[in-house]
Amino acid sequence: MPLPVHAFDFDGTLTCKDSFTAFLAWQCGHARLAFAFVRHPYMLADYLHTRDRGALKSHLLFHLMGPVSRGDLQARFTAFAEATGDRLFRPDALHTWVEVAQRAERVIVTASPEMLVGEFGKKLGAERTIGTRLGFDADDRLTPHLDGLNCRGEEKMRRLHEVYGETLDLEAAYGDTAGDLEMLKAARNGHYRLFKQKPV
């Protein structure tokens, strides 16, 4: 009999900070990251007009990394996860993550890039990582556009149903922002900002 699903948001829930921003600062430096908005002010202007976090995310990554190949980008994500280790994670969140391992299928559902968070998912032993899909062209090089929608809000539930079908047994969900509310409401046990501890 299939195990019920426990869905964990990643940034701010399992972690104490945003993993995508942390990766960009690690890869490019804080100064270059800040300067990207000076060189390309339309990115911030478009976001303030549309509130499209996905577009901001994909354009920022493209302007900092360029048309990098999928393999090269994945290697950089892997290196970041290895260099970071457990330093991003909340101890109480990891305790719950380990505690439910034997009785639930643990799934990370995040608005950060699936390619990036998937590296941490492997380290944690997640059964699945569901996240925002980056866009690549016919030559498998990064584009400034996402492949689909930013994985937040209703999209988190749509993606869960895409994987598990309409028979999804969502026993518990954990989140910390408005982008997690649909997932929390759909679960039999929704936990909002349950984890408080910071890495030692």
WOURFEN-V713267 format. One record per backbone hydrogen bond with DSSP energy under -1.0 kcal/mol. CO is the residue of the C=O (numbers start at 1). NH is the residue of the N-H. Records with the same first field share a line. If there is no record, write none. Layout:
# WOURFEN-V713267
CO=NH / NH
This chain:
# WOURFEN-V713267
4=105
5=171 / 172
6=107
7=174
8=109
10=13 / 14 / 15
14=90
18=22
19=23
20=24
21=25
22=26
23=27
24=28
25=29
29=33
30=34
31=35
32=36
35=39
36=40
40=43
41=45
42=46
43=47
44=48
45=49
46=50
47=51
51=53
52=56
53=57
54=58
55=59
56=60
57=61
58=62
59=63
60=64
61=65
62=66
66=68
68=142
69=73
70=74
71=75
72=76
73=77
74=78
75=79
76=80
77=81
78=82
79=83
80=84
81=85
84=87
86=89
88=16
90=94
91=95
92=96
93=97
94=98
95=99
96=100
98=101
100=103 / 104
105=6
106=127 / 128
107=8
108=130
112=132
113=117
114=118
116=119
117=121
118=122
119=123
120=124
121=125 / 126
128=108
130=110
132=114
133=147
135=143
137=140
140=70
141=137
146=148
150=152
152=155
153=156
154=158
155=159
156=160
157=161
158=162
159=163
160=164
161=165
165=168
169=5 / 171
170=188
171=189
172=7
173=191
174=9
175=193
177=180
178=181
179=153
180=184
181=185
182=186
183=187
189=173
191=175
